[in-house]
Amino acid sequence: MAKTEKTTRIAVQAHPGAKRNEVLRLQDGVWHLKIAAPPLEGKANKELLEFLSDILDISKSRLSIDKGATSQRKLISLQGMTAEELEERLRETLPLTLPDF
C-alpha cells in the first residue's frame, strides 16, 4: 500500500519590501507575513517560500504557490504537514503582545 502524503493549503497575505521577514498575524483565516524582498521578478515569492521553509522546518520543494503568484494574496500548498502542525508552528513565531492593564 502506498503512503499518501499530507497536503495542507494556507492563505497568505504577503507584505513585500519589509526590513525583515516576520509573521505578523492571523486575521480572518489569512496569515499576514512581512517579506524582506521587493515584489519584482518573483523575488518576493522566492523569499516567501524560503522564509516559510525555514520557520516550518521543511524543504522548499514541499512548498508551492497555487494561486496569486502576481498578487499579495496567495494560496500556498505544503506537502507533509497537517493543518494543525502548520498553525502551531506559525503561531510559535508570532510576536508576543502584552496584555492591556
N, CA, C and O atoms as a GROMACS GRO file, in nm:
protein
  404
    1MET      N    1   0.084  -0.118   0.000
    1MET     CA    2   0.000   0.000   0.000
    1MET      C    3   0.089   0.124   0.000
    1MET      O    4   0.182   0.134   0.080
    2ALA      N    5   0.062   0.216  -0.088
    2ALA     CA    6   0.141   0.338  -0.098
    2ALA      C    7   0.099   0.436   0.011
    2ALA      O    8  -0.020   0.453   0.039
    3LYS      N    9   0.196   0.499   0.069
    3LYS     CA   10   0.168   0.601   0.170
    3LYS      C   11   0.127   0.730   0.100
    3LYS      O   12   0.196   0.777   0.010
    4THR      N   13   0.015   0.786   0.142
    4THR     CA   14  -0.029   0.913   0.083
    4THR      C   15   0.031   1.028   0.162
    4THR      O   16   0.044   1.022   0.285
    5GLU      N   17   0.066   1.131   0.091
    5GLU     CA   18   0.130   1.248   0.150
    5GLU      C   19   0.024   1.348   0.194
    5GLU      O   20  -0.072   1.374   0.122
    6LYS      N   21   0.041   1.405   0.314
    6LYS     CA   22  -0.049   1.509   0.363
    6LYS      C   23  -0.024   1.637   0.284
    6LYS      O   24   0.090   1.675   0.261
    7THR      N   25  -0.132   1.702   0.243
    7THR     CA   26  -0.121   1.832   0.177
    7THR      C   27  -0.209   1.931   0.251
    7THR      O   28  -0.326   1.904   0.276
    8THR      N   29  -0.152   2.044   0.285
    8THR     CA   30  -0.226   2.148   0.354
    8THR      C   31  -0.213   2.276   0.273
    8THR      O   32  -0.106   2.306   0.219
    9ARG      N   33  -0.320   2.350   0.264
    9ARG     CA   34  -0.318   2.478   0.194
    9ARG      C   35  -0.345   2.590   0.293
    9ARG      O   36  -0.431   2.578   0.381
   10ILE      N   37  -0.270   2.699   0.276
   10ILE     CA   38  -0.293   2.816   0.361
   10ILE      C   39  -0.305   2.940   0.274
   10ILE      O   40  -0.246   2.951   0.167
   11ALA      N   41  -0.383   3.034   0.325
   11ALA     CA   42  -0.396   3.164   0.260
   11ALA      C   43  -0.296   3.259   0.326
   11ALA      O   44  -0.286   3.266   0.448
   12VAL      N   45  -0.222   3.330   0.241
   12VAL     CA   46  -0.118   3.421   0.289
   12VAL      C   47  -0.136   3.558   0.224
   12VAL      O   48  -0.164   3.568   0.104
   13GLN      N   49  -0.119   3.661   0.304
   13GLN     CA   50  -0.112   3.799   0.253
   13GLN      C   51   0.034   3.841   0.272
   13GLN      O   52   0.079   3.862   0.384
   14ALA      N   53   0.106   3.855   0.162
   14ALA     CA   54   0.247   3.894   0.168
   14ALA      C   55   0.259   4.046   0.170
   14ALA      O   56   0.187   4.116   0.098
   15HIS      N   57   0.350   4.095   0.253
   15HIS     CA   58   0.380   4.238   0.260
   15HIS      C   59   0.527   4.253   0.221
   15HIS      O   60   0.614   4.258   0.308
   16PRO      N   61   0.556   4.261   0.089
   16PRO     CA   62   0.695   4.266   0.043
   16PRO      C   63   0.761   4.401   0.071
   16PRO      O   64   0.693   4.500   0.101
   17GLY      N   65   0.893   4.403   0.062
   17GLY     CA   66   0.969   4.526   0.081
   17GLY      C   67   0.993   4.560   0.226
   17GLY      O   68   1.030   4.674   0.257
   18ALA      N   69   0.973   4.466   0.317
   18ALA     CA   70   0.993   4.490   0.460
   18ALA      C   71   1.142   4.486   0.493
   18ALA      O   72   1.224   4.441   0.413
   19LYS      N   73   1.177   4.533   0.613
   19LYS     CA   74   1.316   4.529   0.657
   19LYS      C   75   1.361   4.387   0.690
   19LYS      O   76   1.479   4.353   0.677
   20ARG      N   77   1.266   4.304   0.735
   20ARG     CA   78   1.299   4.166   0.771
   20ARG      C   79   1.175   4.079   0.751
   20ARG      O   80   1.063   4.129   0.746
   21ASN      N   81   1.197   3.951   0.741
   21ASN     CA   82   1.087   3.855   0.731
   21ASN      C   83   1.025   3.837   0.869
   21ASN      O   84   1.095   3.828   0.970
   22GLU      N   85   0.891   3.832   0.872
   22GLU     CA   86   0.824   3.821   1.001
   22GLU      C   87   0.679   3.775   0.980
   22GLU      O   88   0.613   3.815   0.885
   23VAL      N   89   0.632   3.689   1.070
   23VAL     CA   90   0.491   3.655   1.075
   23VAL      C   91   0.422   3.762   1.157
   23VAL      O   92   0.455   3.782   1.274
   24LEU      N   93   0.326   3.832   1.097
   24LEU     CA   94   0.259   3.942   1.166
   24LEU      C   95   0.139   3.896   1.248
   24LEU      O   96   0.131   3.923   1.368
   25ARG      N   97   0.045   3.825   1.181
   25ARG     CA   98  -0.079   3.788   1.248
   25ARG      C   99  -0.158   3.692   1.162
   25ARG      O  100  -0.130   3.672   1.043
   26LEU      N  101  -0.258   3.633   1.225
   26LEU     CA  102  -0.360   3.556   1.156
   26LEU      C  103  -0.488   3.637   1.167
   26LEU      O  104  -0.534   3.666   1.277
   27GLN      N  105  -0.544   3.675   1.052
   27GLN     CA  106  -0.664   3.758   1.053
   27GLN      C  107  -0.762   3.705   0.949
   27GLN      O  108  -0.731   3.696   0.830
   28ASP      N  109  -0.881   3.670   0.995
   28ASP     CA  110  -0.987   3.618   0.907
   28ASP      C  111  -0.939   3.501   0.822
   28ASP      O  112  -0.973   3.491   0.704
   29GLY      N  113  -0.861   3.412   0.882
   29GLY     CA  114  -0.814   3.293   0.813
   29GLY      C  115  -0.697   3.314   0.718
   29GLY      O  116  -0.660   3.223   0.645
   30VAL      N  117  -0.639   3.434   0.719
   30VAL     CA  118  -0.527   3.468   0.631
   30VAL      C  119  -0.405   3.502   0.717
   30VAL      O  120  -0.412   3.585   0.807
   31TRP      N  121  -0.293   3.436   0.688
   31TRP     CA  122  -0.167   3.466   0.757
   31TRP      C  123  -0.101   3.586   0.689
   31TRP      O  124  -0.080   3.585   0.567
   32HIS      N  125  -0.068   3.688   0.766
   32HIS     CA  126  -0.001   3.808   0.714
   32HIS      C  127   0.148   3.796   0.746
   32HIS      O  128   0.188   3.780   0.861
   33LEU      N  129   0.230   3.805   0.640
   33LEU     CA  130   0.374   3.788   0.654
   33LEU      C  131   0.448   3.904   0.590
   33LEU      O  132   0.422   3.940   0.476
   34LYS      N  133   0.542   3.963   0.665
   34LYS     CA  134   0.634   4.062   0.608
   34LYS      C  135   0.743   3.986   0.535
   34LYS      O  136   0.796   3.887   0.585
   35ILE      N  137   0.777   4.034   0.416
   35ILE     CA  138   0.880   3.969   0.336
   35ILE      C  139   0.987   4.070   0.298
   35ILE      O  140   0.956   4.177   0.244
   36ALA      N  141   1.113   4.036   0.326
   36ALA     CA  142   1.226   4.127   0.304
   36ALA      C  143   1.281   4.113   0.163
   36ALA      O  144   1.400   4.085   0.144
   37ALA      N  145   1.196   4.132   0.066
   37ALA     CA  146   1.238   4.130  -0.074
   37ALA      C  147   1.136   4.215  -0.152
   37ALA      O  148   1.019   4.220  -0.115
   38PRO      N  149   1.182   4.280  -0.257
   38PRO     CA  150   1.090   4.362  -0.337
   38PRO      C  151   1.000   4.274  -0.423
   38PRO      O  152   1.036   4.162  -0.458
   39PRO      N  153   0.882   4.326  -0.457
   39PRO     CA  154   0.790   4.249  -0.542
   39PRO      C  155   0.825   4.260  -0.690
   39PRO      O  156   0.741   4.296  -0.772
   40LEU      N  157   0.948   4.228  -0.723
   40LEU     CA  158   0.997   4.238  -0.860
   40LEU      C  159   1.053   4.105  -0.907
   40LEU      O  160   1.131   4.041  -0.837
   41GLU      N  161   1.011   4.064  -1.026
   41GLU     CA  162   1.067   3.946  -1.092
   41GLU      C  163   1.066   3.821  -1.004
   41GLU      O  164   1.158   3.739  -1.011
   42GLY      N  165   0.963   3.805  -0.922
   42GLY     CA  166   0.949   3.685  -0.840
   42GLY      C  167   1.036   3.680  -0.716
   42GLY      O  168   1.038   3.579  -0.647
   43LYS      N  169   1.108   3.790  -0.687
   43LYS     CA  170   1.198   3.790  -0.571
   43LYS      C  171   1.122   3.771  -0.440
   43LYS      O  172   1.165   3.696  -0.352
   44ALA      N  173   1.008   3.840  -0.425
   44ALA     CA  174   0.930   3.828  -0.302
   44ALA      C  175   0.872   3.688  -0.287
   44ALA      O  176   0.868   3.635  -0.176
   45ASN      N  177   0.827   3.628  -0.396
   45ASN     CA  178   0.774   3.491  -0.390
   45ASN      C  179   0.883   3.393  -0.348
   45ASN      O  180   0.860   3.306  -0.264
   46LYS      N  181   1.001   3.407  -0.405
   46LYS     CA  182   1.112   3.320  -0.370
   46LYS      C  183   1.147   3.335  -0.222
   46LYS      O  184   1.169   3.236  -0.152
   47GLU      N  185   1.153   3.459  -0.175
   47GLU     CA  186   1.185   3.486  -0.034
   47GLU      C  187   1.075   3.433   0.058
   47GLU      O  188   1.104   3.381   0.166
   48LEU      N  189   0.951   3.447   0.016
   48LEU     CA  190   0.838   3.396   0.095
   48LEU      C  191   0.849   3.245   0.114
   48LEU      O  192   0.834   3.196   0.226
   49LEU      N  193   0.876   3.172   0.008
   49LEU     CA  194   0.889   3.027   0.018
   49LEU      C  195   1.010   2.988   0.102
   49LEU      O  196   1.004   2.891   0.178
   50GLU      N  197   1.121   3.062   0.090
   50GLU     CA  198   1.239   3.034   0.172
   50GLU      C  199   1.210   3.060   0.320
   50GLU      O  200   1.251   2.983   0.406
   51PHE      N  201   1.140   3.169   0.349
   51PHE     CA  202   1.104   3.203   0.486
   51PHE      C  203   1.014   3.096   0.546
   51PHE      O  204   1.038   3.050   0.658
   52LEU      N  205   0.910   3.056   0.473
   52LEU     CA  206   0.821   2.951   0.522
   52LEU      C  207   0.897   2.820   0.542
   52LEU      O  208   0.874   2.749   0.640
   53SER      N  209   0.986   2.788   0.451
   53SER     CA  210   1.068   2.668   0.464
   53SER      C  211   1.148   2.671   0.593
   53SER      O  212   1.156   2.570   0.664
   54ASP      N  213   1.208   2.785   0.624
   54ASP     CA  214   1.288   2.799   0.745
   54ASP      C  215   1.204   2.786   0.872
   54ASP      O  216   1.238   2.709   0.962
   55ILE      N  217   1.095   2.862   0.880
   55ILE     CA  218   1.019   2.863   1.006
   55ILE      C  219   0.937   2.736   1.026
   55ILE      O  220   0.906   2.700   1.140
   56LEU      N  221   0.902   2.669   0.917
   56LEU     CA  222   0.825   2.545   0.929
   56LEU      C  223   0.915   2.423   0.934
   56LEU      O  224   0.869   2.311   0.960
   57ASP      N  225   1.044   2.443   0.909
   57ASP     CA  226   1.144   2.336   0.910
   57ASP      C  227   1.109   2.225   0.810
   57ASP      O  228   1.110   2.107   0.843
   58ILE      N  229   1.078   2.268   0.687
   58ILE     CA  230   1.050   2.174   0.579
   58ILE      C  231   1.129   2.218   0.455
   58ILE      O  232   1.170   2.333   0.444
   59SER      N  233   1.147   2.126   0.365
   59SER     CA  234   1.219   2.154   0.241
   59SER      C  235   1.138   2.248   0.152
   59SER      O  236   1.015   2.241   0.149
   60LYS      N  237   1.207   2.337   0.081
   60LYS     CA  238   1.139   2.427  -0.013
   60LYS      C  239   1.066   2.350  -0.122
   60LYS      O  240   0.967   2.399  -0.177
   61SER      N  241   1.112   2.231  -0.152
   61SER     CA  242   1.046   2.151  -0.256
   61SER      C  243   0.907   2.105  -0.212
   61SER      O  244   0.828   2.061  -0.296
   62ARG      N  245   0.876   2.114  -0.085
   62ARG     CA  246   0.744   2.075  -0.034
   62ARG      C  247   0.646   2.192  -0.033
   62ARG      O  248   0.531   2.176   0.009
   63LEU      N  249   0.690   2.309  -0.080
   63LEU     CA  250   0.606   2.429  -0.083
   63LEU      C  251   0.580   2.472  -0.226
   63LEU      O  252   0.668   2.461  -0.312
   64SER      N  253   0.460   2.520  -0.253
   64SER     CA  254   0.431   2.576  -0.385
   64SER      C  255   0.322   2.681  -0.373
   64SER      O  256   0.234   2.673  -0.287
   65ILE      N  257   0.329   2.779  -0.462
   65ILE     CA  258   0.225   2.880  -0.469
   65ILE      C  259   0.124   2.833  -0.572
   65ILE      O  260   0.152   2.825  -0.691
   66ASP      N  261   0.003   2.801  -0.523
   66ASP     CA  262  -0.102   2.751  -0.611
   66ASP      C  263  -0.175   2.864  -0.683
   66ASP      O  264  -0.208   2.852  -0.801
   67LYS      N  265  -0.200   2.972  -0.612
   67LYS     CA  266  -0.270   3.087  -0.670
   67LYS      C  267  -0.208   3.215  -0.616
   67LYS      O  268  -0.159   3.219  -0.503
   68GLY      N  269  -0.212   3.320  -0.699
   68GLY     CA  270  -0.168   3.451  -0.652
   68GLY      C  271  -0.022   3.481  -0.671
   68GLY      O  272   0.034   3.561  -0.596
   69ALA      N  273   0.043   3.420  -0.767
   69ALA     CA  274   0.187   3.444  -0.788
   69ALA      C  275   0.218   3.590  -0.816
   69ALA      O  276   0.329   3.636  -0.786
   70THR      N  277   0.124   3.664  -0.872
   70THR     CA  278   0.147   3.806  -0.902
   70THR      C  279   0.064   3.897  -0.811
   70THR      O  280   0.049   4.016  -0.840
   71SER      N  281   0.012   3.842  -0.704
   71SER     CA  282  -0.072   3.918  -0.611
   71SER      C  283  -0.014   3.909  -0.470
   71SER      O  284   0.066   3.820  -0.441
   72GLN      N  285  -0.056   4.000  -0.383
   72GLN     CA  286  -0.014   3.990  -0.243
   72GLN      C  287  -0.085   3.874  -0.175
   72GLN      O  288  -0.028   3.810  -0.086
   73ARG      N  289  -0.208   3.846  -0.215
   73ARG     CA  290  -0.284   3.732  -0.160
   73ARG      C  291  -0.246   3.606  -0.235
   73ARG      O  292  -0.251   3.601  -0.358
   74LYS      N  293  -0.207   3.504  -0.160
   74LYS     CA  294  -0.159   3.380  -0.221
   74LYS      C  295  -0.222   3.260  -0.152
   74LYS      O  296  -0.257   3.265  -0.034
   75LEU      N  297  -0.234   3.152  -0.225
   75LEU     CA  298  -0.273   3.023  -0.170
   75LEU      C  299  -0.152   2.932  -0.186
   75LEU      O  300  -0.106   2.906  -0.298
   76ILE      N  301  -0.101   2.885  -0.073
   76ILE     CA  302   0.022   2.808  -0.072
   76ILE      C  303  -0.006   2.666  -0.025
   76ILE      O  304  -0.076   2.646   0.075
   77SER      N  305   0.048   2.567  -0.097
   77SER     CA  306   0.036   2.426  -0.060
   77SER      C  307   0.164   2.380   0.009
   77SER      O  308   0.274   2.417  -0.030
   78LEU      N  309   0.145   2.297   0.113
   78LEU     CA  310   0.257   2.238   0.186
   78LEU      C  311   0.237   2.089   0.187
   78LEU      O  312   0.131   2.040   0.225
   79GLN      N  313   0.338   2.016   0.146
   79GLN     CA  314   0.334   1.870   0.147
   79GLN      C  315   0.395   1.818   0.277
   79GLN      O  316   0.498   1.867   0.322
   80GLY      N  317   0.328   1.719   0.338
   80GLY     CA  318   0.386   1.652   0.454
   80GLY      C  319   0.360   1.718   0.587
   80GLY      O  320   0.433   1.693   0.683
   81MET      N  321   0.257   1.802   0.596
   81MET     CA  322   0.227   1.869   0.722
   81MET      C  323   0.076   1.887   0.734
   81MET      O  324   0.010   1.927   0.638
   82THR      N  325   0.022   1.857   0.851
   82THR     CA  326  -0.120   1.876   0.873
   82THR      C  327  -0.149   2.023   0.901
   82THR      O  328  -0.058   2.101   0.932
   83ALA      N  329  -0.274   2.061   0.890
   83ALA     CA  330  -0.315   2.198   0.919
   83ALA      C  331  -0.284   2.234   1.064
   83ALA      O  332  -0.246   2.348   1.094
   84GLU      N  333  -0.300   2.139   1.154
   84GLU     CA  334  -0.273   2.164   1.296
   84GLU      C  335  -0.124   2.189   1.320
   84GLU      O  336  -0.087   2.281   1.393
   85GLU      N  337  -0.039   2.108   1.257
   85GLU     CA  338   0.106   2.127   1.271
   85GLU      C  339   0.148   2.263   1.215
   85GLU      O  340   0.228   2.334   1.276
   86LEU      N  341   0.093   2.297   1.101
   86LEU     CA  342   0.124   2.424   1.037
   86LEU      C  343   0.086   2.541   1.126
   86LEU      O  344   0.166   2.631   1.150
   87GLU      N  345  -0.036   2.540   1.175
   87GLU     CA  346  -0.082   2.650   1.259
   87GLU      C  347   0.000   2.662   1.387
   87GLU      O  348   0.033   2.773   1.429
   88GLU      N  349   0.033   2.549   1.448
   88GLU     CA  350   0.114   2.551   1.570
   88GLU      C  351   0.251   2.615   1.544
   88GLU      O  352   0.296   2.698   1.623
   89ARG      N  353   0.315   2.577   1.435
   89ARG     CA  354   0.448   2.632   1.404
   89ARG      C  355   0.442   2.780   1.371
   89ARG      O  356   0.530   2.857   1.412
   90LEU      N  357   0.340   2.822   1.297
   90LEU     CA  358   0.328   2.964   1.265
   90LEU      C  359   0.296   3.046   1.390
   90LEU      O  360   0.350   3.156   1.408
   91ARG      N  361   0.209   2.994   1.475
   91ARG     CA  362   0.175   3.067   1.599
   91ARG      C  363   0.297   3.085   1.690
   91ARG      O  364   0.308   3.185   1.760
   92GLU      N  365   0.388   2.988   1.688
   92GLU     CA  366   0.510   2.998   1.769
   92GLU      C  367   0.596   3.116   1.727
   92GLU      O  368   0.675   3.166   1.807
   93THR      N  369   0.582   3.162   1.604
   93THR     CA  370   0.665   3.272   1.554
   93THR      C  371   0.598   3.408   1.568
   93THR      O  372   0.660   3.510   1.539
   94LEU      N  373   0.471   3.410   1.611
   94LEU     CA  374   0.402   3.538   1.624
   94LEU      C  375   0.469   3.625   1.729
   94LEU      O  376   0.518   3.573   1.829
   95PRO      N  377   0.471   3.757   1.707
   95PRO     CA  378   0.527   3.846   1.810
   95PRO      C  379   0.442   3.842   1.935
   95PRO      O  380   0.319   3.833   1.929
   96LEU      N  381   0.508   3.849   2.048
   96LEU     CA  382   0.437   3.850   2.175
   96LEU      C  383   0.371   3.986   2.197
   96LEU      O  384   0.431   4.090   2.171
   97THR      N  385   0.249   3.983   2.243
   97THR     CA  386   0.181   4.108   2.277
   97THR      C  387   0.153   4.109   2.425
   97THR      O  388   0.117   4.006   2.483
   98LEU      N  389   0.170   4.223   2.486
   98LEU     CA  390   0.146   4.237   2.628
   98LEU      C  391  -0.001   4.265   2.653
   98LEU      O  392  -0.064   4.337   2.575
   99PRO      N  393  -0.057   4.210   2.760
   99PRO     CA  394  -0.197   4.237   2.790
   99PRO      C  395  -0.217   4.382   2.833
   99PRO      O  396  -0.128   4.445   2.888
  100ASP      N  397  -0.336   4.434   2.806
  100ASP     CA  398  -0.370   4.570   2.848
  100ASP      C  399  -0.402   4.569   2.997
  100ASP      O  400  -0.470   4.480   3.047
  101PHE      N  401  -0.351   4.668   3.066
  101PHE     CA  402  -0.378   4.680   3.211
  101PHE      C  403  -0.466   4.798   3.238
  101PHE      O  404  -0.500   4.824   3.353
   0.00000   0.00000   0.00000
